Amino acid sequence: MKYYPLFLSATLLSLPPLSVFAGNAFYGDAPDANHPWAVHDQNRPQAPRVEPGATVGDAPSDSVVLFDGTADSFKRNWQHVKPKNKRRADWSARDGYMLGVGGAGYIETLAQFGDCQLHIEWSHERQLPGTGQGRGNSGVFLPGGIEVQVLDNYQNPTYPDGAAGAVYGVMPPAANALRAPGQWQSYDIIYRRPIVRASVVLDEGSMTVLVNGVVVQDSTPLDGGGGWKKRKALNQPYPDVGPLSLQDHGNPVRYRNIWVRPLRPRATDGGTDGRLSEAATTAKRAEIGAEVRASAANMQGWDQTMRLLEAQMYDSDPAAWDVCNRQVTELVEQLKVLPTKVLEMRRQEVLNLHKALSYLQRFDIIPADYQPAKELREIADALGWLKQK
């Protein structure tokens, strides 16, 4: 039988503490058929660092700034939809804002987006004449043509699903949180487009909208997208990406401080967070298992064994399990002949191995009658380490 230097007394006394992998891996509920990671899984990717804006509403570090108040950013990021020879006027950028005027038509971004977080501010210089939909009408259109209404309905009633903050033709805002005309209004929009494949609705999509910091749409289902006087079919195709656009509805409307952040994909859209299909979970677990085993190649002794056991949580590679099983068996055999004094010195490592094997048995990853686990339990129990506190 091969004996690892790890258990030779001189080396044993000089070992550094175990790596983080050995202590924390076998903790939360294990991966299952629809979740590739364990609960509290240390192998789950860390969130990327994003620097927030200096004040609320400022663009964070990972955003795409679509208008920063300069004419250059307007020209760089936006284009008219209507041809020049058919426009009676043009949008312009001045005094820190973009101005839409009657006859200019829509403008849209040159860049295309899918699911996104959008911040945009708008205002009317003063209260405009007219009532209902005729006062300060415009709109923010998300990819696929779904509109969040822009309107001066401060003390100006209109049909509810056409009020400011409405998902137009779908859902009225939960509150009228507008400031008086002449003041700037802010929209923060979280848009999740519908996902439809071969006329099958995989995800209806949703919209969350804050008006001046007040939630007026809370994950509102998009119900096909809505429109003027008509409902749209729920199973119509939607583009994966598209431009953002602003509407000319005949009234002068000002826009400023526009930025957007792409959102991570959902499980139904190729994402790896949340509940996945069994096929997607199996594939992701195989990928994670391979990464964990690859990291074990740079370890040795006890740490390597613990890391190989960790890989078993995700998928069982027969060749890797043969190596792991042999190492575990040899480690337990060596523990069985060590003096109690030496075992006491390595108590935490022994308990970590016991915890790992017990965890894998609890989730049916290794057999309930796995002999090394039984023998290790007997060692720990004989030393009084498993007694209830």
Secondary structure, DSSP 4 states (H G I P E B T S, - for coil): ----GGGSHHHHHHPPPPPHHHHHSS-SPPP-SS-SS-TT-TTSPPPPP-PPPSSTTSPPTT-EEEE-SSHHHHHHHEEESS-GGG-SS--EEETTEEEE-TTS--EEESS-BSSEEEEEEEE-SSPPS--GGGSS-EEEEETTTEEEEE---TT----GGGSTT-BTTTB--SS--PPPTTS-EEEEEEEE--EEETTEEEE--EEEEEETTEEEEEEEE-TT---SS-PPPTT----SSB--EE---SS-EEEEEEEEEEPPPPGGGT--SS---HHHHHHHHHHHHHHHHHHHTT--HHHHHHHHHHHHTT---HHHHHHHHHHHHHHHHHHHHS-HHHHHHTHHHHHHHHHHHHHHHHTTSS-TT-HHHHHHHHHHHHTTTT---
